[in-house]
Amino acid sequence: MIGTTLKRFLRERNMNVNELSRRAGISPQTLYSIIKRDSMKIDFDMLLRLCEGLDVPVEVFYEACGGRPMPGHLPDLEEWDLVQHYRKLDAHGKHLTRLVVDAELSRTEELQEQTPAPKTKVIPIYRTPAAAGYASPAFGEDYDDYTIDDGSPADFAFRVSGDSMEPYIPDGSIQLGKRGAIIYDGDIGLFFVDGDMKCKQYCQDYHGNVHLISLNRDRADADVHIPPSAGITLMCFGKVLMQERIPLPDR
């Protein structure tokens, strides 16, 4: 697992989290989350920064996941196979391979120049994972820039941690959200519940009880039910923008 491998390299290098944070440009909070949640998924850019900070090849984390491809543009099995074949070539074979690759890159770049670039905009993506069944600190200033299509109504992004919203919202996935959007029954939102952040499906019954529901009914233990008289602080941070409307589960 990535967290276990990261912890091992820190120990072997006698390096603390703050030092790795400085070298890799990743916040200490995010590094602690990776170590604590051993199965936490990270994107390829963050993986490269980890490898640079630790001075290790990216393959060590690939092997740490049992040879399975990792999310976020990490080479798939076919691409890893090409890398292994390239390493077996002699100098002449590697030279010819680079010539072919350079020629194909030039051709691809020419095609891209002929195609108008889509309009984009930059929104914040929060480094602290939003909880999907787990408690998580509130959003603060701990974020990076994230580029999306200019036509999207989203004004922030976040990474989900936990399996209570699967299969619709996978653990480790990046989701888009909209602040200030009206939340209706069946909508997915980010909610502050007495200081904890929850990514849940919203429903309010005729008695005024609020139900924050886990789409993964095997994780019904992560549901939150708030009666009007509970005195619990509840605030919607934003609506999660889904591609399809998800029916409320039978509870």
Backbone as numpy.savetxt, mean C-alpha at the origin, in Angstrom:
# Nx Ny Nz CAx CAy CAz Cx Cy Cz
9.69 -13.50 5.51 8.85 -12.31 5.51 9.73 -11.05 5.51
9.19 -9.97 4.96 9.99 -8.76 4.79 10.42 -8.19 6.14
9.49 -8.14 7.10 9.83 -7.59 8.41 10.93 -8.36 9.10
10.85 -9.69 9.07 11.87 -10.53 9.69 13.22 -10.33 9.01
13.22 -10.27 7.67 14.47 -10.06 6.93 15.07 -8.70 7.24
14.23 -7.68 7.29 14.71 -6.33 7.62 15.32 -6.30 9.02
14.66 -6.93 9.98 15.18 -6.97 11.35 16.53 -7.68 11.41
16.65 -8.76 10.61 17.92 -9.51 10.60 19.06 -8.65 10.06
18.81 -7.93 8.96 19.86 -7.09 8.38 20.24 -5.94 9.31
19.28 -5.39 10.01 19.59 -4.33 10.97 20.51 -4.87 12.08
20.19 -6.08 12.55 21.00 -6.68 13.61 22.41 -7.00 13.09
22.51 -7.58 11.89 23.82 -7.93 11.35 24.70 -6.70 11.12
24.08 -5.59 10.77 24.84 -4.36 10.49 24.96 -3.46 11.71
24.42 -3.93 12.83 24.45 -3.12 14.06 23.89 -1.73 13.78
22.79 -1.69 13.05 22.16 -0.45 12.61 20.80 -0.32 13.29
20.46 0.87 13.77 19.14 1.06 14.36 18.17 1.63 13.32
16.92 1.69 13.70 15.87 2.12 12.77 16.07 3.56 12.34
16.50 4.42 13.25 16.70 5.83 12.90 17.80 6.01 11.86
18.85 5.20 11.96 19.93 5.28 10.98 19.45 4.83 9.60
18.70 3.73 9.56 18.15 3.26 8.30 17.17 4.27 7.73
16.40 4.90 8.60 15.46 5.93 8.16 16.19 7.06 7.44
17.32 7.48 8.00 18.11 8.56 7.39 18.68 8.12 6.04
19.19 6.89 5.97 19.81 6.41 4.74 18.80 6.14 3.64
17.64 5.61 4.02 16.66 5.18 3.02 15.60 6.23 2.70
15.52 7.26 3.55 14.49 8.27 3.32 13.09 7.76 3.60
12.99 6.87 4.58 11.70 6.30 4.98 11.50 6.62 6.46
10.31 7.05 6.83 10.09 7.47 8.21 10.29 6.31 9.19
10.77 6.59 10.41 10.92 5.53 11.41 9.61 4.81 11.71
8.47 5.57 11.68 7.18 4.94 11.96 6.86 3.86 10.94
7.16 4.16 9.66 6.90 3.17 8.61 7.79 1.95 8.78
9.06 2.17 9.12 9.98 1.04 9.32 9.53 0.17 10.49
9.10 0.81 11.58 8.61 0.03 12.71 7.37 -0.78 12.32
6.50 -0.20 11.47 5.31 -0.92 11.02 5.69 -2.14 10.19
6.70 -2.00 9.32 7.15 -3.13 8.49 7.67 -4.25 9.37
8.45 -3.88 10.40 9.02 -4.90 11.28 7.94 -5.55 12.13
7.02 -4.73 12.64 5.98 -5.26 13.54 4.99 -6.12 12.78
4.55 -5.64 11.60 3.61 -6.41 10.79 4.43 -7.14 9.74
4.88 -8.32 10.08 5.86 -9.05 9.26 5.36 -9.32 7.85
4.05 -9.43 7.68 3.49 -9.72 6.36 3.05 -8.46 5.62
3.39 -7.29 6.17 3.00 -6.03 5.54 3.60 -5.92 4.14
2.79 -5.55 3.17 3.25 -5.41 1.79 3.75 -3.98 1.55
4.85 -3.85 0.82 5.39 -2.54 0.49 5.55 -2.46 -1.02
5.53 -1.23 -1.56 5.66 -1.10 -3.00 7.14 -1.18 -3.40
7.38 -1.27 -4.70 8.72 -1.52 -5.21 9.65 -0.34 -4.92
9.14 0.90 -5.02 9.98 2.07 -4.75 10.52 2.04 -3.32
9.64 1.71 -2.37 10.08 1.64 -0.98 11.06 0.50 -0.79
10.84 -0.61 -1.49 11.75 -1.74 -1.40 13.14 -1.36 -1.89
13.20 -0.61 -2.99 14.50 -0.17 -3.51 15.21 0.75 -2.52
14.43 1.62 -1.86 15.04 2.51 -0.87 15.57 1.72 0.34
14.84 0.68 0.74 15.32 -0.18 1.81 16.64 -0.84 1.42
16.68 -1.38 0.21 17.89 -2.07 -0.26 19.08 -1.10 -0.34
18.81 0.13 -0.78 19.87 1.12 -0.86 20.39 1.47 0.53
19.45 1.64 1.48 19.85 1.99 2.84 20.62 0.87 3.52
20.26 -0.38 3.20 20.93 -1.53 3.80 22.13 -2.01 2.99
22.25 -1.50 1.75 23.31 -1.92 0.84 23.24 -3.41 0.57
22.04 -3.86 0.16 21.81 -5.26 -0.18 21.08 -5.32 -1.52
21.22 -6.41 -2.27 20.48 -6.55 -3.52 19.00 -6.83 -3.26
18.17 -6.43 -4.20 16.73 -6.59 -4.02 16.33 -8.06 -3.92
17.15 -8.96 -4.48 16.81 -10.38 -4.46 16.64 -10.93 -3.05
17.32 -10.35 -2.06 17.24 -10.92 -0.71 15.81 -10.83 -0.17
15.08 -9.79 -0.57 13.70 -9.67 -0.12 12.78 -10.54 -0.97
13.14 -10.72 -2.22 12.37 -11.64 -3.07 12.45 -13.05 -2.50
13.65 -13.46 -2.13 13.83 -14.79 -1.54 13.14 -14.89 -0.19
13.06 -13.76 0.53 12.42 -13.76 1.85 10.94 -14.06 1.75
10.36 -13.83 0.58 8.94 -14.11 0.38 8.73 -15.46 -0.29
9.72 -16.34 -0.21 9.58 -17.69 -0.75 9.58 -17.75 -2.25
10.19 -16.75 -2.89 10.25 -16.75 -4.34 8.98 -16.28 -5.01
8.02 -15.74 -4.22 6.78 -15.25 -4.81 6.95 -13.80 -5.21
6.33 -13.38 -6.34 6.41 -11.98 -6.73 5.78 -11.10 -5.66
6.34 -9.91 -5.45 5.80 -8.97 -4.49 5.08 -7.85 -5.22
4.19 -7.12 -4.51 3.35 -6.14 -5.18 4.13 -4.90 -5.57
3.52 -4.10 -6.49 4.06 -2.78 -6.80 5.17 -2.78 -7.80
5.07 -3.51 -8.90 6.02 -3.46 -10.01 7.29 -4.24 -9.76
7.36 -5.09 -8.77 8.51 -5.96 -8.64 8.49 -6.97 -9.78
9.64 -7.31 -10.40 9.64 -8.26 -11.51 8.89 -9.54 -11.19
8.13 -10.01 -12.18 7.41 -11.26 -11.99 8.37 -12.43 -12.26
7.84 -13.65 -12.18 8.68 -14.84 -12.32 9.37 -14.89 -13.68
8.67 -14.50 -14.74 9.27 -14.51 -16.08 10.43 -13.53 -16.17
10.25 -12.35 -15.56 11.31 -11.34 -15.60 12.52 -11.78 -14.77
12.26 -12.40 -13.60 13.37 -12.92 -12.81 14.11 -14.01 -13.60
13.38 -14.80 -14.37 14.01 -15.85 -15.17 14.94 -15.24 -16.22
14.52 -14.12 -16.80 15.38 -13.44 -17.78 16.67 -12.93 -17.12
16.53 -12.41 -15.90 17.72 -11.94 -15.18 18.70 -13.10 -14.95
18.16 -14.25 -14.53 19.02 -15.40 -14.29 19.71 -15.86 -15.57
19.00 -15.85 -16.70 19.60 -16.23 -17.98 20.68 -15.23 -18.41
20.41 -13.95 -18.19 21.39 -12.92 -18.56 22.70 -13.13 -17.81
22.60 -13.49 -16.54 23.81 -13.68 -15.73 24.66 -14.86 -16.21
24.04 -15.78 -16.94 24.77 -16.95 -17.44 25.48 -16.68 -18.77
25.16 -15.54 -19.40 25.79 -15.22 -20.69 27.23 -14.81 -20.52
28.04 -15.01 -21.58 29.40 -14.49 -21.56 29.36 -13.02 -21.95
30.52 -12.38 -22.02 30.59 -10.94 -22.28 29.98 -10.59 -23.64
30.24 -11.44 -24.66 29.69 -11.17 -25.98 28.15 -11.25 -25.96
27.61 -12.26 -25.28 26.16 -12.41 -25.20 25.51 -11.25 -24.46
26.14 -10.80 -23.38 25.60 -9.67 -22.62 25.63 -8.39 -23.46
26.71 -8.23 -24.25 26.83 -7.05 -25.10 25.70 -7.04 -26.14
25.45 -8.17 -26.80 24.38 -8.25 -27.78 23.01 -8.00 -27.14
22.82 -8.55 -25.94 21.54 -8.36 -25.25 21.31 -6.89 -24.95
22.34 -6.17 -24.50 22.20 -4.74 -24.21 21.90 -3.95 -25.48
22.50 -4.34 -26.62 22.22 -3.65 -27.88 20.75 -3.80 -28.25
20.23 -5.03 -28.10 18.81 -5.27 -28.42 17.91 -4.48 -27.49
18.23 -4.50 -26.20 17.42 -3.78 -25.21 17.45 -2.28 -25.49
18.62 -1.72 -25.78 18.72 -0.29 -26.07 17.91 0.09 -27.30
17.95 -0.77 -28.34 17.19 -0.49 -29.55 15.69 -0.51 -29.27
15.26 -1.47 -28.47 13.84 -1.56 -28.15 13.38 -0.41 -27.25
14.26 0.02 -26.35 13.93 1.16 -25.51 13.76 2.42 -26.34
14.65 2.62 -27.31 14.56 3.78 -28.20 13.25 3.76 -28.98
12.89 2.57 -29.50 11.64 2.44 -30.25 10.43 2.75 -29.35
10.46 2.25 -28.11 9.36 2.48 -27.19 9.25 3.96 -26.83
10.40 4.61 -26.60 10.39 6.04 -26.26 9.84 6.88 -27.40
10.17 6.50 -28.65 9.63 7.24 -29.79 8.12 7.11 -29.87
7.61 5.92 -29.59 6.17 5.72 -29.59 5.50 6.54 -28.49
6.15 6.60 -27.34 5.59 7.35 -26.22 5.56 8.84 -26.50
6.60 9.34 -27.21 6.64 10.76 -27.55 5.52 11.12 -28.51
5.09 10.16 -29.31 4.01 10.42 -30.26 2.63 10.35 -29.61
2.58 9.81 -28.40 1.32 9.67 -27.68 1.22 10.76 -26.62
0.18 11.59 -26.66 0.05 12.66 -25.65 0.01 12.08 -24.24
0.78 12.68 -23.36 0.81 12.21 -21.97 -0.50 12.55 -21.27
-1.05 11.63 -20.49 -2.29 11.92 -19.78 -2.06 13.00 -18.71
-3.08 13.79 -18.48 -2.98 14.83 -17.46 -3.05 14.18 -16.07
-2.19 14.62 -15.21 -2.13 14.04 -13.87 -2.17 15.14 -12.82
-2.37 14.72 -11.59 -2.28 15.62 -10.45 -1.62 14.87 -9.31
-1.11 15.60 -8.35 -0.41 15.01 -7.21 -1.25 15.18 -5.96
-1.44 14.07 -5.24 -2.17 14.09 -3.97 -1.27 13.45 -2.91
-1.56 13.67 -1.63 -0.76 13.01 -0.58 -1.14 11.55 -0.43
-0.14 10.69 -0.27 -0.40 9.31 0.16 0.23 9.16 1.53
-0.58 8.76 2.49 -0.12 8.72 3.87 0.68 7.46 4.13
1.85 7.64 4.78 2.74 6.51 5.05 2.20 5.62 6.16
1.48 6.19 7.11 0.91 5.39 8.18 -0.27 4.61 7.64
-0.23 3.28 7.71 -1.31 2.48 7.11 -2.65 2.76 7.78
-3.70 2.86 6.98 -5.04 2.93 7.54 -5.42 1.53 8.02
-6.16 1.48 9.09 -6.47 0.18 9.68 -7.69 -0.44 9.00
-7.56 -1.68 8.60 -8.70 -2.46 8.13 -8.81 -3.64 9.08
-9.20 -3.34 10.29 -9.29 -4.37 11.31 -8.23 -4.22 12.38
-7.33 -3.25 12.22 -6.30 -3.02 13.22 -6.28 -1.54 13.59
-5.92 -1.25 14.84 -5.81 0.13 15.25 -4.62 0.77 14.58
-4.72 2.08 14.32 -3.65 2.79 13.64 -3.68 4.25 14.06
-2.51 4.90 14.14 -2.52 6.32 14.50 -3.26 7.15 13.46
-3.68 8.34 13.88 -4.38 9.23 12.97 -3.43 9.79 11.92
-4.02 10.29 10.82 -3.21 10.92 9.79 -2.56 12.17 10.35
-1.32 12.40 9.97 -0.62 13.62 10.34 0.08 14.18 9.13
1.31 14.62 9.31 2.08 15.17 8.21 2.98 14.12 7.58
2.77 12.87 7.93 3.63 11.77 7.48 3.11 11.23 6.15
3.49 11.90 5.04 2.96 11.49 3.75 3.99 11.73 2.64
3.75 11.10 1.50 4.54 11.32 0.29 3.60 11.81 -0.81
4.19 12.26 -1.92 3.39 12.65 -3.07 3.00 11.41 -3.87
1.80 11.44 -4.42 1.28 10.31 -5.19 0.56 10.86 -6.41
0.94 10.40 -7.59 0.40 10.93 -8.84 -0.76 10.07 -9.33
-1.87 10.74 -9.66 -3.05 10.05 -10.17 -3.58 10.80 -11.38
-4.55 10.22 -12.05 -5.19 10.86 -13.19 -5.89 12.15 -12.76
-5.74 13.19 -13.58 -6.28 14.50 -13.22 -7.80 14.49 -13.10
-8.45 13.54 -13.76 -9.90 13.48 -13.71 -10.46 12.80 -12.48
-9.60 12.22 -11.67 -10.08 11.53 -10.47 -10.53 12.54 -9.41
-11.64 12.28 -8.73 -12.08 13.18 -7.66 -11.29 13.02 -6.37
-10.39 12.04 -6.32 -9.65 11.76 -5.08 -8.77 12.93 -4.70
-8.65 13.19 -3.39 -7.72 14.21 -2.92 -6.76 13.68 -1.86
-6.77 12.36 -1.62 -5.74 11.73 -0.79 -5.72 10.24 -1.11
-4.62 9.60 -0.74 -4.47 8.15 -0.90 -3.94 7.58 0.41
-4.13 6.29 0.60 -3.65 5.64 1.82 -3.44 4.16 1.53
-2.64 3.53 2.36 -2.40 2.10 2.23 -3.14 1.36 3.34
-3.84 0.32 2.97 -4.64 -0.45 3.93 -3.77 -1.51 4.60
-3.98 -1.70 5.88 -3.30 -2.76 6.62 -4.34 -3.62 7.30
-4.33 -4.90 6.99 -5.29 -5.82 7.58 -6.15 -6.49 6.52
-6.80 -7.57 6.89 -7.54 -8.39 5.92 -9.04 -8.31 6.09
-9.54 -7.40 6.93 -10.97 -7.41 7.22 -11.83 -6.88 6.08
-11.20 -6.26 5.06 -11.97 -5.73 3.93 -11.74 -6.52 2.65
-11.01 -7.63 2.76 -10.80 -8.47 1.59 -12.09 -9.21 1.23
-12.30 -9.58 -0.06 -11.35 -9.43 -1.17 -11.45 -8.10 -1.90
-12.40 -7.24 -1.49 -12.63 -5.99 -2.20 -11.47 -5.01 -2.01
-10.92 -4.97 -0.80 -9.78 -4.10 -0.51 -8.69 -4.98 0.09
-7.72 -5.41 -0.72 -6.69 -6.33 -0.23 -5.75 -5.68 0.78
-5.23 -6.50 1.65 -4.20 -6.08 2.60 -3.01 -5.51 1.83
-2.56 -4.31 2.21 -1.41 -3.68 1.57 -1.73 -2.87 0.34
-2.98 -2.86 -0.10 -3.33 -2.13 -1.32 -3.41 -0.63 -1.07
-3.21 0.14 -2.13 -3.35 1.59 -2.07 -4.76 1.95 -2.53
-5.45 2.74 -1.73 -6.81 3.16 -2.03 -6.88 4.68 -2.11
-7.82 5.17 -2.90 -8.03 6.60 -3.07 -9.25 7.04 -2.26
-9.19 8.26 -1.74 -10.28 8.77 -0.93 -10.62 10.20 -1.26
-11.79 10.63 -0.82 -12.28 11.99 -1.03 -12.78 12.56 0.28
-12.17 13.66 0.70 -12.62 14.32 1.93 -13.95 15.04 1.68
-14.75 15.12 2.73 -15.96 15.92 2.66 -17.09 15.29 1.88
-16.89 14.10 1.31 -17.96 13.45 0.54 -19.02 12.90 1.49
-20.27 12.97 1.07 -21.36 12.45 1.89 -21.30 10.92 1.91
-21.41 10.35 3.08 -21.37 8.90 3.25 -22.79 8.37 3.38
-23.15 7.46 2.49 -24.46 6.81 2.53 -24.29 5.36 3.00
-25.41 4.75 3.35 -25.38 3.33 3.73 -24.76 2.52 2.58
-23.79 1.67 2.92 -23.12 0.85 1.93 -21.82 1.43 1.43
-21.57 2.73 1.67 -20.31 3.34 1.24 -19.17 2.87 2.14
-17.97 2.91 1.58 -16.75 2.60 2.34 -16.10 3.91 2.75
-15.69 3.99 3.99 -15.08 5.22 4.47 -13.93 4.96 5.43
-13.19 6.02 5.71 -12.17 6.01 6.76 -12.74 6.72 7.97
-12.77 6.04 9.09 -13.43 6.58 10.27 -12.48 6.63 11.46
-12.52 7.75 12.17 -11.88 7.84 13.47 -12.88 7.33 14.50
-12.49 6.32 15.24 -13.34 5.77 16.29 -12.57 5.84 17.60
-12.85 6.86 18.39 -12.14 7.07 19.65 -10.62 7.00 19.48
-10.11 7.66 18.43 -8.66 7.73 18.23 -8.10 6.68 17.31
-8.84 5.60 17.06 -8.38 4.57 16.13 -8.96 4.83 14.75
-8.19 4.48 13.72 -8.68 4.67 12.37 -9.14 3.34 11.80
-10.31 3.34 11.18 -10.90 2.13 10.62 -11.32 2.39 9.18
-10.99 1.45 8.31 -11.51 1.43 6.95 -12.64 0.42 6.93
-13.89 0.91 6.83 -15.05 0.04 6.99 -16.19 0.47 6.07
-17.16 -0.43 5.91 -18.40 -0.11 5.22 -19.39 0.47 6.23
-20.04 1.56 5.82 -20.90 2.31 6.74 -22.36 1.89 6.61
-23.04 1.85 7.75 -24.48 1.61 7.77 -25.04 2.19 9.07
-26.20 2.83 8.97 -26.89 3.33 10.15 -28.32 2.80 10.12
-28.77 2.18 11.21 -30.11 1.60 11.23 -31.14 2.62 11.71
-32.41 2.18 11.76 -33.51 3.08 12.09 -33.44 3.58 13.53
-32.72 2.90 14.38 -32.59 3.30 15.78 -31.41 4.25 16.01
-30.71 4.59 14.95 -29.57 5.49 15.08 -28.27 4.81 15.40
-28.27 3.48 15.43 -27.03 2.75 15.67 -26.16 2.78 14.42
-24.89 3.10 14.58 -23.94 3.11 13.47 -23.19 1.79 13.45
-23.11 1.18 12.27 -22.40 -0.08 12.11 -21.26 0.12 11.10
-20.04 -0.13 11.53 -18.88 -0.10 10.65 -18.50 -1.55 10.38
-18.70 -1.97 9.14 -18.75 -3.40 8.83 -17.52 -3.85 8.06
-17.03 -5.02 8.40 -15.94 -5.67 7.66 -16.53 -6.44 6.49
-16.03 -6.20 5.29 -16.54 -6.91 4.12 -16.16 -8.39 4.16
-15.03 -8.68 4.77 -14.61 -10.06 4.98 -15.35 -10.60 6.20
-16.41 -11.38 5.97 -17.24 -11.81 7.09 -16.54 -12.83 7.99
-15.41 -13.36 7.54 -14.60 -14.18 8.45 -13.94 -13.31 9.50
-13.94 -11.99 9.28 -13.38 -11.04 10.24 -14.49 -10.18 10.85
-15.64 -10.80 11.08 -16.73 -10.06 11.71 -16.35 -9.55 13.10
-15.31 -10.15 13.68 -14.84 -9.68 14.99 -14.30 -8.26 14.93
-13.99 -7.79 13.71 -13.44 -6.44 13.55 -14.53 -5.41 13.29
-15.81 -5.84 13.23 -16.91 -4.89 13.08 -16.94 -3.94 14.28
-17.48 -2.75 14.05 -17.66 -1.77 15.13 -19.12 -1.36 15.14
-19.77 -1.47 16.29 -21.18 -1.11 16.44 -21.27 -0.01 17.50
-21.88 1.11 17.11 -21.89 2.28 17.99 -23.33 2.74 18.20
-23.91 2.47 19.37 -25.25 2.99 19.66 -25.20 4.50 19.93
-26.33 5.21 19.76 -26.34 6.66 19.95 -25.89 7.10 21.33
-26.14 6.28 22.32 -25.83 6.65 23.71 -24.43 6.21 24.14
-23.62 5.72 23.23 -22.33 5.14 23.62 -21.32 6.20 24.05
-21.47 7.42 23.57 -20.50 8.47 23.91 -19.16 8.28 23.24
-19.15 7.52 22.15 -17.90 7.25 21.41 -17.72 8.32 20.34
-16.52 8.86 20.26 -16.21 9.86 19.23 -16.06 9.17 17.88
-16.88 9.58 16.91 -16.85 9.01 15.57 -16.78 10.15 14.55
-15.80 10.07 13.65 -15.66 11.09 12.62 -15.23 10.41 11.33
-15.83 10.83 10.24 -15.46 10.29 8.93 -14.36 11.16 8.34
-13.19 10.55 8.11 -12.07 11.27 7.51 -12.29 11.48 6.02
-12.91 10.51 5.36 -13.15 10.62 3.93 -13.80 9.37 3.39
-14.37 9.52 2.21 -15.02 8.39 1.52 -14.00 7.69 0.65
-13.97 6.35 0.72 -13.08 5.55 -0.12 -13.74 5.37 -1.48
-13.03 5.72 -2.54 -13.58 5.68 -3.89 -13.43 4.28 -4.47
-14.54 3.58 -4.58 -14.55 2.22 -5.10 -15.04 2.21 -6.55
-14.59 1.25 -7.33 -15.00 1.14 -8.72 -16.44 0.63 -8.85
-16.92 -0.05 -7.84 -18.28 -0.57 -7.87 -18.90 -0.44 -6.49
-20.21 -0.37 -6.48 -20.90 -0.30 -5.20 -21.03 -1.71 -4.63
-20.68 -1.86 -3.39 -20.66 -3.17 -2.74 -21.88 -3.31 -1.85
-22.68 -4.34 -2.06 -23.89 -4.50 -1.22 -23.52 -4.76 0.23
-24.38 -4.30 1.12 -24.16 -4.58 2.53 -24.31 -6.08 2.78
-23.42 -6.66 3.59 -23.52 -8.10 3.86 -24.66 -8.39 4.82
-25.11 -9.63 4.81 -26.09 -10.07 5.80 -25.36 -10.20 7.12
-25.86 -9.52 8.12 -25.20 -9.52 9.41 -25.94 -10.41 10.39
